[in-house]
Amino acid sequence: MTSPVTRESTVTVRVFTQRFSSTPRGARLARRLALHQLDRWHLPYGSETSDAVGLLVAELAANAVTHGRVPGRDFELALSYAPGLRVRIDVSDTRGERRPTAVVPGALDEGGRGLLLVEALATRWEVLDRVPVGKTVRAELDFAACADSADIAARLPPD
């Protein structure tokens, strides 16, 4: 009796990590650099995937600056890209006691809709403990959820 042959495919995961000041300017810079990095990874500006990731980074970075800020401490953005599979966005801050939750705000509330946006755009999202201190909010976008991602992955040049 012969055993079945299993084929394992190798996926190169590309990673970008950067710390930013916990200021509105730092949050804007995080979004801009994330979009630039996606373009370098052949996920072009203006594509459905790039736009979705840009919105996710903008919201998570704004939340880190607004709700997770500890004076004198930066927040960190980490992007990981597995071509043809997913983009993962991790935004870490040093304030772990405030755990974000998506809630439906009142009709007259001026804020509180950001995590509803994250929930709508991301395939999944979660809050993780960060060692030694703080939390990481992770959002993942699977390419099966994006119409243009299969075409983009097929056009990627070899590493």
Long-range contacts (C-beta under 8 A, 24 or more apart in sequence): 11-82, 11-83, 11-84, 11-85, 12-82, 12-83, 12-159, 13-80, 13-81, 13-82, 14-41, 14-80, 14-81, 14-82, 14-83, 15-78, 15-79, 15-80, 15-81, 16-77, 16-78, 16-79, 16-80, 17-76, 17-77, 17-78, 17-79, 18-76, 18-77, 19-74, 19-75, 19-76, 19-77, 20-61, 20-74, 20-75, 20-76, 20-77, 21-74, 22-64, 22-65, 22-68, 22-69, 22-70, 22-71, 22-73, 22-74, 22-75, 22-93, 23-65, 24-62, 24-65, 26-61, 26-65, 26-74, 26-75, 27-58, 27-61, 27-62, 27-64, 27-65, 28-58, 30-57, 30-58, 30-61, 30-75, 30-77, 30-91, 31-57, 31-58, 31-61, 33-77, 34-77, 34-79, 34-89, 37-79, 38-79, 38-81, 38-87, 41-81, 41-83, 42-152, 42-155, 42-156, 42-157, 43-81, 43-87, 43-152, 44-152, 47-148, 47-152, 48-146, 48-147, 48-148, 48-149, 49-87, 49-141, 49-143, 49-146, 49-148, 49-149, 49-152, 52-121, 52-141, 52-146, 53-79, 53-87, 53-89, 53-141, 55-117, 55-121, 56-89, 56-118, 56-121, 56-122, 56-139, 56-141, 57-89, 57-91, 59-114, 59-115, 59-117, 59-118, 60-89, 60-91, 60-118, 60-137, 60-139, 61-91, 62-114, 63-91, 63-100, 63-114, 63-115, 63-137, 64-91, 64-92, 64-93, 64-137, 67-95, 67-98, 67-100, 68-93, 68-94, 68-95, 68-98, 68-134, 68-135, 69-93, 69-95, 70-94, 70-95, 83-153, 83-156, 84-143, 84-149, 84-150, 84-153, 85-142, 85-143, 86-123, 86-140, 86-141, 86-142, 86-143, 87-140, 87-141, 87-143, 88-138, 88-139, 88-140, 88-141, 89-138, 89-139, 89-140, 89-141, 90-136, 90-137, 90-138, 91-136, 91-137, 92-130, 92-134, 92-135, 92-136, 92-137, 93-130, 93-134, 93-135, 94-130, 94-133, 94-134, 95-134, 95-135, 96-129, 96-130, 96-133, 96-134, 96-135, 98-135, 99-127, 99-135, 100-127, 100-137
